[in-house]
Amino acid sequence: MGKIVLVTGAARQLGGRFVRRVQRDPGVDRVIAVDAVAPEHELGDAAFVLADIRQSAIARLLAEYSVDTVVHLDVSAKAVGAGGRTTVKETNVIGTMQLLGACQKSPAVQRLVVKSSTNVYGSAPRDPAVFTETTPPKSLPSGGFAKDAVEVEGYVRGFARRRPDVAVCVLRFANILGPEPDSPLADYLSLPVLPTVLGYDPRLQFVHEDDVVDVLEIASREPRRGTLNSGTFNIAGDGVLLLSQCSRRLGRPTVPLLLPAVTWVGSALRTIGMTDFSPEQIRLLTHGRVVSTVQMRETLGFRPKFTTAETFAEFARSRGPGLLPPERVARAVGRLAELPVGGGPAGTTHSTHSAR
């Protein structure tokens, strides 16, 4: 008999893609897709159950379908459909608690995969150049999605101690981008003009949506020979980009502001619903964050298909040209470079030596 896989967060694009992918695994007999809202995308042959993981009914689902593999993707910074920050936090934290409680009581559960974020490391001025999975944050996140992720991981560690027979894999994803991103950072990068913190140019890492689905599949099945898919892993594409490089490649000009002004602009954008420009995101856009992916490669055995730069290029193509398209800027710079020096006619050579 093959595996029975339950996937939370199936109404999100990422959850839907993974549900469709895992069905193609010959070792999987059935996929149960769960979310509190009905998805707008196809889920293939998966059985969709309209259920809120914040409620105790999730335990009934695990027992009814004899689920042995749980992939928890309903940990996110944005709500699906209607719902604000309160709904998101309750789903992230209370929903995870209910799900883990149900898993703990179910003897059939053998594997748990949890989607987390590199936000757990925070962003602070004295951060190390590169975070490893064991590096403690200099300053714990004080609110927002980053704090949710820290709490979620704490509950997962407690579950792992209580059920050592269950293989637990926590995937800390860098900023997820691609043609169909769903994150506050993607909303920020889609603004026509990017407010930035004066005097700072943070380093950023990205991971492609396709790579996210690939690594989730690796984590949800038995480990390949010579690898281990239990534990905590940073997941990111190779390389880094500066925020200034991102803005140029998007063709979106930046407006450097003093930190208090950026905070005020963020509050205004959040109020009108353009983007969730939260304090944690402002810290990321001030200090940046880079993580090591050595364990991802050497232990998990996963090599992303897309680098950070390639991932961002895919995202930039999906956004369309900005106010300052890179090609147009390059042509303008080229024309300026061809202008004669000193205002003389083209082709005139000015000697730097006085006539004798």
VOBALUM-961317 format. One line per 10 residues: number of its first residue (from 1); their letters; for each residue z, x, y of C-alpha. Coordinates in pm, 1 decimal. Example, Ala and Ser with C-alpha at 12.3 -4.5 7.8 and 13.67 -1.06 7.14 Angstrom:
1> as> 780.0 1230.0 -450.0  714.0 1367.0 -106.0
END
This chain:
1> mgkivlvtga> 0.0 0.0 0.0  -95.1 131.9 344.9  108.1 145.5 660.9  206.2 -148.8 879.7  196.6 -37.1 1243.7  355.8 -224.9 1534.2  235.0 -131.8 1883.9  415.4 -243.4 2201.3  240.0 -267.7 2538.0  -83.0 -396.5 2382.4
11> arqlggrfvr> -185.9 -581.7 2700.6  -232.4 -253.0 2885.1  -568.1 -75.5 2865.5  -411.4 225.0 2693.6  -226.6 6.2 2442.8  -541.5 -190.1 2365.4  -742.8 127.5 2307.1  -482.1 264.9 2067.8  -461.4 -66.2 1878.8  -838.5 -61.0 1825.5
21> rvqrdpgvdr> -830.3 306.7 1724.5  -544.3 293.1 1474.0  -715.5 10.3 1285.9  -985.7 257.7 1183.3  -730.8 474.5 1000.7  -792.8 419.2 627.5  -421.0 465.0 564.8  -331.7 162.9 781.7  -328.6 -184.0 624.6  -224.8 -390.4 923.2
31> viavdavape> -162.1 -355.6 1296.6  74.9 -582.8 1488.3  11.0 -579.1 1864.9  297.2 -699.4 2084.1  327.2 -775.2 2455.7  488.6 -1026.2 2688.4  148.7 -1124.8 2834.5  -179.9 -1195.4 2659.9  -427.9 -906.1 2678.6  -759.6 -944.8 2861.2
41> helgdaafvl> -931.1 -703.3 2620.5  -1023.5 -726.1 2254.4  -778.6 -603.4 1992.5  -1012.0 -606.1 1694.5  -852.8 -728.4 1372.7  -496.4 -667.7 1490.9  -250.3 -955.2 1483.7  -136.5 -1019.9 1840.2  213.6 -1158.3 1888.3  319.3 -1284.3 2229.6
51> adirqsaiar> 673.6 -1149.3 2247.3  900.0 -985.7 2504.1  1063.5 -670.0 2370.6  1359.4 -742.5 2598.7  1446.6 -1028.4 2364.0  1603.5 -1003.0 2019.8  1294.8 -1163.5 1860.1  1148.6 -815.0 1815.7  1388.5 -759.8 1523.2  1245.6 -1065.3 1350.1
61> llaeysvdtv> 893.5 -925.7 1385.7  988.4 -594.1 1224.8  1143.5 -775.9 931.3  871.2 -1041.3 896.9  586.8 -790.9 876.9  782.5 -508.8 701.6  677.8 -267.3 975.6  712.4 99.7 880.7  558.6 263.4 1191.9  648.5 169.0 1551.4
71> vhldvsakav> 445.0 302.4 1845.7  627.9 220.2 2168.8  378.0 227.9 2457.5  549.1 -28.9 2679.0  711.7 238.7 2898.5  526.4 243.6 3227.2  557.4 274.2 3604.2  354.1 -42.2 3669.8  392.1 -401.3 3558.2  112.7 -591.2 3384.7
81> gaggrttvke> 22.7 -900.8 3583.7  296.5 -1051.5 3796.7  622.4 -865.1 3817.2  784.4 -610.4 4038.4  1002.2 -305.6 3999.3  1287.2 -508.3 3844.1  1062.9 -636.4 3565.2  929.1 -286.3 3500.4  1277.8 -135.2 3475.9  1404.3 -408.1 3246.4
91> tnvigtmqll> 1105.1 -365.2 3015.9  1137.4 12.4 3014.2  1511.4 34.9 2961.4  1640.7 -293.9 2817.7  1321.5 -343.5 2616.9  1356.8 2.4 2464.4  1721.8 -64.4 2379.7  1630.7 -388.4 2201.3  1343.9 -224.0 2015.6  1556.0 70.3 1901.3
101> gacqkspavq> 1832.9 -164.9 1792.1  1581.6 -356.9 1582.5  1443.9 -32.9 1434.9  1793.8 84.2 1348.0  1860.3 -232.9 1146.0  1524.6 -225.6 967.6  1526.0 -18.1 646.9  1144.6 -32.2 635.7  1091.6 170.4 955.6  996.7 528.6 873.7
111> rlvvksstnv> 829.3 657.3 1191.8  881.5 599.0 1565.0  648.9 723.5 1840.3  757.3 686.2 2203.8  538.9 730.2 2511.2  735.4 920.6 2775.2  643.9 1120.4 3083.6  682.0 1465.7 3236.2  855.3 1275.0 3518.0  1177.8 1339.6 3324.9
121> ygsaprdpav> 1175.8 1694.4 3469.1  1181.5 1562.6 3825.1  1037.4 1757.1 4119.6  1260.8 1985.4 4323.2  1214.3 2288.7 4549.4  1386.5 2528.2 4305.7  1203.5 2413.3 3992.9  1072.6 2677.1 3752.6  702.5 2756.7 3769.8  650.6 2597.7 3427.0
131> ftettppksl> 872.1 2350.7 3237.8  911.1 2378.1 2860.6  1043.8 2094.3 2646.3  1392.2 2250.6 2654.2  1407.0 2329.7 3026.8  1677.0 2120.5 3197.7  1571.5 1967.1 3530.6  1719.6 2122.9 3844.0  1782.3 1775.6 3979.5  1786.8 1465.1 3761.0
141> psggfakdav> 1566.9 1182.0 3889.6  1779.3 941.1 4091.3  1560.4 631.8 4063.0  1225.0 476.4 3983.1  1015.9 532.7 3672.8  1139.3 891.6 3635.1  1496.7 768.2 3589.4  1372.5 502.4 3346.2  1204.3 772.6 3136.4  1524.2 981.1 3130.3
151> evegyvrgfa> 1725.8 679.6 3011.5  1464.0 586.1 2751.5  1468.7 937.1 2604.8  1848.4 928.9 2595.9  1843.3 609.7 2389.0  1577.5 757.6 2159.3  1791.5 1066.5 2094.8  2083.3 839.4 2006.8  1863.6 644.7 1766.1  1744.1 968.0 1602.6
161> rrrpdvavcv> 2106.5 1071.1 1538.7  2190.7 734.3 1384.6  1874.1 718.7 1172.1  1795.2 1077.1 1068.2  1567.5 938.0 795.3  1319.5 816.0 1059.3  1059.3 1061.6 1192.8  1078.5 1038.9 1574.1  811.1 1173.9 1808.7  845.0 1166.1 2188.9
171> lrfanilgpe> 529.2 1245.4 2386.4  583.3 1351.0 2748.4  249.8 1286.3 2914.6  141.3 1448.3 3238.3  -35.4 1223.6 3491.4  -282.5 1013.1 3290.5  -626.9 977.5 3448.3  -977.0 881.0 3343.5  -1234.3 613.2 3421.3  -977.7 330.0 3392.3
181> pdspladyls> -643.0 472.6 3507.0  -336.8 253.7 3552.5  -71.2 445.3 3743.0  76.5 471.7 4093.8  -70.4 822.5 4130.7  -419.5 688.8 4055.4  -364.6 420.7 4320.2  -259.7 688.8 4568.5  -563.9 905.2 4493.0  -785.0 599.2 4545.4
191> lpvlptvlgy> -673.6 554.2 4907.6  -952.0 623.5 5161.5  -725.4 875.6 5337.3  -446.7 1061.4 5158.3  -116.3 1107.7 5340.7  33.4 1444.2 5243.8  352.1 1633.9 5326.3  294.4 1888.5 5601.2  324.7 2246.7 5474.8  304.5 2165.0 5102.6
201> dprlqfvhed> 17.6 2183.2 4854.0  162.9 2087.6 4513.8  26.8 2189.5 4174.1  -69.1 1896.2 3951.5  -163.7 1850.7 3586.2  -360.8 1567.1 3429.2  -432.7 1438.0 3080.2  -738.2 1229.8 2993.5  -708.1 876.6 2854.6  -916.1 976.1 2550.9
211> dvvdvleias> -679.7 1263.6 2472.9  -382.2 1027.3 2505.0  -526.1 799.6 2236.9  -609.4 1098.2 2014.0  -260.1 1246.2 2028.8  -97.1 906.6 1971.4  -297.6 875.8 1651.5  -180.9 1221.1 1538.5  181.3 1130.3 1614.8  167.7 796.1 1432.6
221> reprrgtlns> 64.7 928.1 1091.9  189.9 1186.2 844.7  165.0 1539.9 985.7  -131.3 1749.9 888.8  -66.7 2058.5 680.0  86.0 2336.4 889.5  191.8 2102.3 1171.0  497.2 1896.8 1263.6  475.8 1571.8 1458.4  845.4 1503.0 1490.4
231> gtfniagdgv> 1022.7 1614.2 1807.1  943.6 1619.2 2178.3  611.8 1748.1 2312.6  458.5 1799.2 2655.9  101.1 1666.1 2664.1  -136.1 1789.1 2937.7  -483.1 1930.8 2982.9  -534.9 2301.9 3039.5  -512.4 2434.5 3393.9  -377.1 2295.7 3719.8
241> lllsqcsrrl> -521.9 2158.7 4044.0  -377.6 2174.2 4392.6  -356.2 1847.1 4582.4  -592.3 1993.9 4843.7  -849.6 2060.3 4569.7  -811.1 1703.4 4446.6  -875.0 1560.6 4793.3  -1187.4 1773.5 4841.4  -1329.1 1676.2 4502.8  -1265.4 1311.0 4579.7
251> grptvplllp> -1416.3 1341.7 4927.1  -1103.6 1185.9 5072.9  -955.8 1351.3 5382.1  -584.2 1423.2 5402.8  -345.1 1344.8 5685.4  -56.2 1596.8 5678.6  264.9 1433.8 5798.6  626.7 1539.0 5831.2  832.7 1431.9 5532.3  1012.5 1144.8 5714.4
261> avtwvgsalr> 675.8 1008.3 5826.7  537.8 1027.3 5470.4  840.2 833.7 5348.8  779.2 568.1 5612.7  408.8 544.2 5523.7  501.7 517.4 5156.6  736.1 227.3 5229.0  465.7 53.1 5431.0  204.5 94.7 5155.1  452.9 -28.5 4896.2
271> tigmtdfspe> 535.9 -332.9 5110.1  172.8 -443.5 5146.8  107.5 -377.7 4777.7  -158.1 -105.8 4814.7  27.4 144.6 4599.2  375.2 211.5 4466.1  435.2 514.6 4688.1  786.4 567.1 4552.9  1032.5 844.4 4647.7  970.7 1014.2 4310.6
281> qirllthgrv> 597.8 1023.1 4381.8  661.9 1170.3 4726.3  868.5 1445.0 4559.8  582.3 1512.3 4317.6  337.2 1534.5 4608.7  575.9 1775.7 4780.4  685.5 2013.8 4504.3  441.0 1939.3 4222.0  512.4 1994.6 3852.4  358.7 2206.3 3574.6
291> vstvqmretl> 458.9 2196.7 3207.0  399.6 2425.8 2911.9  180.8 2291.5 2629.4  246.7 2568.2 2377.4  436.9 2336.1 2140.4  160.4 2076.6 2166.5  -87.1 2332.8 2035.6  117.1 2542.6 1794.0  352.0 2280.5 1644.7  182.2 1943.6 1689.1
301> gfrpkfttae> -159.7 2098.9 1632.1  -330.8 1908.4 1912.9  -591.0 2057.0 2147.0  -709.6 1828.9 2428.7  -1083.2 1779.4 2469.1  -1051.0 1766.9 2847.8  -899.8 2021.0 3084.6  -709.4 1910.6 3393.0  -1019.6 1974.7 3606.6  -1250.1 1785.4 3368.8
311> tfaefarsrg> -1010.0 1493.6 3354.1  -999.1 1477.9 3731.4  -1378.7 1497.6 3751.2  -1403.2 1187.8 3528.2  -1158.2 1006.1 3752.2  -1343.2 1112.5 4068.7  -1674.5 980.1 3932.2  -1514.0 643.9 3859.7  -1382.9 616.6 4217.1  -1719.0 667.9 4386.2
321> pgllpperva> -1786.9 879.6 4697.0  -1511.2 907.8 4955.7  -1539.5 936.7 5331.4  -1636.0 1305.3 5296.7  -1849.4 1340.4 4981.4  -1833.1 1704.7 4858.9  -2214.0 1734.4 4839.6  -2257.2 1621.0 5199.5  -1983.2 1854.6 5319.2  -2144.3 2144.7 5130.6
331> ravgrlaelp> -2481.3 2075.6 5292.8  -2323.0 2059.2 5638.2  -2140.9 2388.1 5580.9  -2466.2 2544.4 5460.2  -2649.5 2434.3 5773.7  -2372.5 2574.1 5991.7  -2391.1 2905.0 5807.4  -2762.6 2926.0 5885.1  -2713.1 2889.8 6260.6  -2777.4 3211.2 6460.2
341> vgggpagtth> -2477.5 3409.6 6576.5  -2416.7 3425.8 6950.9  -2638.0 3132.5 7043.2  -2969.7 3325.6 7036.4  -3287.1 3191.0 6877.4  -3311.0 3187.0 6501.3  -3418.5 3517.5 6353.4  -3293.7 3716.3 6651.5  -3102.4 4030.9 6560.1  -2822.8 4135.7 6791.8
351> sthsar> -2741.2 4505.6 6792.8  -2378.3 4603.8 6800.0  -2461.9 4933.7 6963.3  -2538.2 4980.1 7331.0  -2893.9 5085.8 7421.2  -2944.8 5450.1 7488.7
END
